[in-house]
Amino acid sequence: MDVFGKVLKDHYQGRQKGKLWLHNSYGMPEDMPVDIFYRTKNSLTELESIALNLCKGNTLDIGAGVGSHALILQEQGLDVTAIEISESACDIMRRRGVKKVINTDILEFESEQFDTILMLMNGIGLCGDIKGLTNFLDYLKRLLLPGGQVLFDSSDIAYLYKSDDFIASNYYGEISYQYEYQSVKGKWFKWLYVDFLMLRQLAEKLGWECEMIYEDDMDQYLARMRRSD
């Protein structure tokens, strides 16, 4: 069951009953406010505003959710394609006015190239782990036009751990999540948070130029990558 899509749909239709719980591999479950996915231009974070203002040309919004960023980019006059794996989220996007919506896994999409690839709300997390990030950075080259850019945010989540937790063999930003809504739990899925130093080292080895555009006081940053090869 698409638990995430279910709560998005219920919220959109004004009949959400209960909280969206996010179980994780590092601590206690947290309730996630669903309205954050429906925010408007006036409620964006500074990081998001900077990222959207940097978008140019034909733009691909990966993990577009219910289209909050895509709608703003459309208002700015950009040609935006929103890609999202949740069928329910895609239906909501179309109802909200997103013009180009594709319901598929990004790794199965290769039909077009773009000037800007956008992944906000830690969209790069879909890579799951460092190995997945390495493969994904190579894959993105197929989707990017010459001179294009990739924009995304992530965080250094070292603060979540005590010093003795770093003995673990896997990278500390590799975690797992599970959605729960109305006592129904979805499948566990892997998610990645990557610190900027690790990102830049990997990116440069794979033929990318990587720069930090912005960083807030919670160790969340906005990165921009361009091909160097």
Phi and psi in degrees as a GROMACS rama.xvg file:
@    title "Ramachandran Plot"
@    xaxis  label "Phi"
@    yaxis  label "Psi"
@TYPE xy
-82.4865  82.9162  ASP-2
-61.9472  -42.3417  VAL-3
-62.6168  -45.5165  PHE-4
-63.047  -35.8973  GLY-5
-62.6467  -46.4807  LYS-6
-71.6191  -32.8987  VAL-7
-63.322  -42.8323  LEU-8
-66.8911  -44.8443  LYS-9
-61.3519  -40.9422  ASP-10
-64.7888  -43.2282  HIS-11
-62.0242  -36.6729  TYR-12
-88.6578  2.47305  GLN-13
73.0205  25.8659  GLY-14
-131.397  31.8594  ARG-15
-67.9055  128.98  GLN-16
-124.669  108.694  LYS-17
100.496  170.377  GLY-18
-93.5539  158.09  LYS-19
-92.9974  115.541  LEU-20
-98.415  141.265  TRP-21
-119.175  104.093  LEU-22
-80.0022  150.147  HIS-23
-143.11  170.593  ASN-24
-92.7504  5.56324  SER-25
-123.58  -6.1433  TYR-26
-173.874  -155.427  GLY-27
-77.1857  152.591  MET-28
-60.2143  150.202  PRO-29
-126.243  143.638  GLU-30
-87.9697  134.219  ASP-31
-106.704  120.962  MET-32
-67.273  123.205  PRO-33
-73.6898  -26.7681  VAL-34
-65.6514  -15.555  ASP-35
-61.949  -27.5943  ILE-36
-78.6177  -11.8269  PHE-37
-109.803  17.6441  TYR-38
-69.5061  157.106  ARG-39
-104.113  -179.987  THR-40
-57.4471  -35.5303  LYS-41
-73.4188  -14.1275  ASN-42
-112.333  13.6299  SER-43
-71.4485  153.235  LEU-44
-74.8085  165.268  THR-45
-61.5457  -39.3028  GLU-46
-59.5773  -46.4453  LEU-47
-62.834  -42.7414  GLU-48
-61.3766  -42.7765  SER-49
-62.0743  -45.8976  ILE-50
-61.2768  -45.8201  ALA-51
-66.8259  -33.992  LEU-52
-71.4141  -21.1042  ASN-53
-84.6441  -14.9182  LEU-54
-66.2748  142.047  CYS-55
-149.997  154.306  LYS-56
66.0619  -156.86  GLY-57
-68.9762  117.749  ASN-58
-118.473  136.303  THR-59
-109.294  119.196  LEU-60
-99.3766  104.688  ASP-61
-88.1868  133.748  ILE-62
66.4072  50.4564  GLY-63
-72.4282  -10.3782  ALA-64
62.6406  -125.454  GLY-65
-100.409  14.316  VAL-66
90.8475  17.6688  GLY-67
-59.5518  -44.8954  SER-68
-73.762  -40.2841  HIS-69
-60.5542  -40.3578  ALA-70
-64.2003  -40.5834  LEU-71
-65.6684  -41.8846  ILE-72
-64.9202  -37.5302  LEU-73
-60.8713  -41.3195  GLN-74
-64.3082  -27.866  GLU-75
-80.523  -1.76993  GLN-76
90.5966  11.9046  GLY-77
-87.5257  152.243  LEU-78
-86.2367  108.253  ASP-79
-116.555  133.168  VAL-80
-112.153  123.323  THR-81
-103.637  123.7  ALA-82
-116.522  134.192  ILE-83
-153.496  137.62  GLU-84
-81.7962  -23.182  ILE-85
-81.9637  121.381  SER-86
-63.377  -39.9464  GLU-87
-64.5896  -41.9569  SER-88
-63.377  -39.1941  ALA-89
-63.4457  -40.7368  CYS-90
-61.866  -41.1901  ASP-91
-65.5376  -42.1442  ILE-92
-56.284  -46.709  MET-93
-61.7694  -41.3357  ARG-94
-65.9683  -30.4506  ARG-95
-82.0686  -10.9325  ARG-96
110.503  9.04714  GLY-97
-70.5161  127.307  VAL-98
-78.9392  -40.8859  LYS-99
-117.655  108.389  LYS-100
-124.896  129.721  VAL-101
-123.775  122.914  ILE-102
-97.1539  92.7851  ASN-103
-163.236  168.728  THR-104
-75.3238  134.318  ASP-105
-57.9697  -30.15  ILE-106
-73.461  -7.26978  LEU-107
-106.915  10.5864  GLU-108
-113.129  117.119  PHE-109
-142.908  23.4173  GLU-110
-87.249  -6.17873  SER-111
-155.944  160.79  GLU-112
-119.504  156.444  GLN-113
-134.064  156.081  PHE-114
-78.9947  -34.2957  ASP-115
-133.805  133.429  THR-116
-114.567  124.499  ILE-117
-117.932  133.491  LEU-118
-142.047  96.1234  MET-119
-103.593  175.049  LEU-120
57.7057  47.0071  MET-121
53.8397  43.8629  ASN-122
-58.2522  -26.3215  GLY-123
-65.8471  -14.0433  ILE-124
-60.9434  -22.4868  GLY-125
-60.3902  -16.5527  LEU-126
-64.1319  -26.1693  CYS-127
85.2184  -45.7752  GLY-128
-155.628  177.937  ASP-129
-63.0869  -39.3732  ILE-130
-61.7685  -43.1933  LYS-131
-63.7418  -36.5464  GLY-132
-63.9117  -43.0763  LEU-133
-58.4886  -47.607  THR-134
-64.7752  -38.5086  ASN-135
-68.6905  -39.6032  PHE-136
-62.9786  -35.1134  LEU-137
-68.0198  -42.2741  ASP-138
-62.5698  -38.3271  TYR-139
-61.0355  -25.5213  LEU-140
-60.7665  -30.3707  LYS-141
-70.8843  -23.3942  ARG-142
-96.6676  -5.77067  LEU-143
-105.893  130.844  LEU-144
-73.3695  156.809  LEU-145
-54.327  132.474  PRO-146
80.8126  3.3616  GLY-147
-77.4761  176.707  GLY-148
-138.207  152.587  GLN-149
-117.238  127.779  VAL-150
-120.735  127.845  LEU-151
-158.978  162.867  PHE-152
-116.512  154.774  ASP-153
-154.557  -174.289  SER-154
-143.172  151.794  SER-155
-91.5299  109.968  ASP-156
-100.963  25.8651  ILE-157
-58.0631  -27.679  ALA-158
-63.24  -17.7717  TYR-159
-73.4057  -16.0564  LEU-160
-115.234  150.208  TYR-161
-81.9665  160.565  LYS-162
-58.5945  -36.1642  SER-163
-74.2142  -11.079  ASP-164
-74.7418  -16.0188  ASP-165
-76.8615  0.9566  PHE-166
-70.1848  -21.7191  ILE-167
-54.5388  145.862  ALA-168
-73.858  -26.8889  SER-169
-88.6845  160.316  ASN-170
-63.0798  137.71  TYR-171
-66.7217  -17.1759  TYR-172
-85.7447  -0.427615  GLY-173
-90.4966  107.196  GLU-174
-128.828  178.576  ILE-175
-130.385  147.709  SER-176
-130.949  159.004  TYR-177
-147.563  127.801  GLN-178
-84.7551  146.647  TYR-179
-138.703  130.01  GLU-180
-144.35  128.819  TYR-181
52.5944  44.66  GLN-182
66.8944  9.67836  SER-183
-103.854  127.336  VAL-184
-106.674  138.47  LYS-185
-85.4968  -175.55  GLY-186
-77.135  149.471  LYS-187
-65.6252  141.873  TRP-188
-137.595  148.942  PHE-189
-82.4796  147.622  LYS-190
-144.496  144.645  TRP-191
-118.485  132.481  LEU-192
-115.34  127.101  TYR-193
-122.073  129.337  VAL-194
-70.9532  155.225  ASP-195
-65.2259  -36.2687  PHE-196
-61.8279  -45.5878  LEU-197
-62.2389  -44.1601  MET-198
-58.7022  -49.3195  LEU-199
-64.0582  -39.6058  ARG-200
-62.6031  -45.2962  GLN-201
-65.2705  -45.9041  LEU-202
-61.3634  -44.3716  ALA-203
-65.803  -34.8668  GLU-204
-65.9901  -26.8664  LYS-205
-98.5552  9.41535  LEU-206
87.8955  30.9922  GLY-207
-116.974  145.567  TRP-208
-92.7093  132.679  GLU-209
-131.178  127.637  CYS-210
-133.053  148.05  GLU-211
-90.6915  122.443  MET-212
-88.8615  -35.7418  ILE-213
-157.355  147.664  TYR-214
-143.77  135.313  GLU-215
-98.6986  -175.133  ASP-216
-82.2253  5.16985  ASP-217
-111.718  19.9937  MET-218
64.2553  23.3693  ASP-219
-95.9613  136.267  GLN-220
-135.144  159.147  TYR-221
-109.778  125.531  LEU-222
-112.871  149.374  ALA-223
-127.531  132.692  ARG-224
-123.597  142.23  MET-225
-133.077  151.374  ARG-226
-70.3489  135.778  ARG-227
-106.169  -9.4315  SER-228
